[in-house]
Amino acid sequence: MDDRLDLNEYPDGADFKISEQVKPSELKKGTDEMPFETCQTFSGSWGYYRDENSWKTNHELLTLLITAASKGGNLIS
């Protein structure tokens, strides 16, 4: 269960933290108590958009993956 359920009053109210669409520099290192996931899109849209033109570069995607993994987190795309 992620921290978006807002069950902070319970000691086991979440298993991990989650953030969406943040820059690699904004990813925080996961703690032993609470690892993290970051949910990112390959472009600027969460769904299909025929005329999409804001795709992330290979370099940007690799930077996200490497940064998340090196800080003990998961990258969801």
N, C-alpha and C positions, 0 to 999 in steps of 0.2 A: 504494500500500500504506500502510495506516495504522500508527501506532506500537504497536498492540495485538499485532502479530506478535512483538514483543520480539526484534528483530534488531539490537539496539543495538551489537553488536560489528562490524557492517558500516557503512561510511561512508554507503552509500545504502540502509540497512535500512528506511527509511520515507520516504514522500513528504509526509505530513501528520500532525498530531496530531488526536486525536478525543476529545471528551468527551460524556457523556450526561447529560441531565436536570440541568443546572447552571443557577443563576440568572444573569441577565445580568451582574451585578456580578462574577461569578466567571470570566467569559470573559477569557482573556488575549489580548493583542494577538499576532497571528501575526508571526513573524520572516521575514526575507527567505529564510532557509534552510528554514523549516518552517511552511507555512500551517496553519490548523486548520479543522476542521468540528465542529459541535455537533449532536448528534442529540437532538431533543426530541419529545415527544408533545403532542397537542392536549389531552390529559386526563391522568389519573393512571395510565393503563393502556397497555401496549404492544400489546395485542390487543383484539378486540371484547369488550365487556362490556355486556350489555343494560341494566343498571341504573346505568350510569356517571353520576355527578353532580359530578365534579370537573373540568369543562372549564375550560381557560384562557380568559380574556376576550380580546376583540379587542385591547385595550390591552397585555396581557401578550405576546401573539403578535407584535404590531408592535414592541414593545420588544426582544424577542429577535432579530427580523429586523434591525432597525436597529443594534442593538449588535453583532451578529455581522458585518454588512457593514461597519460603520464601523471595525472592528478588523481588517479584511482576511480574514475567515473566511466559511465557508458555513454556512447553517442547513438541516438536514435534518429534515423533519417526517414 
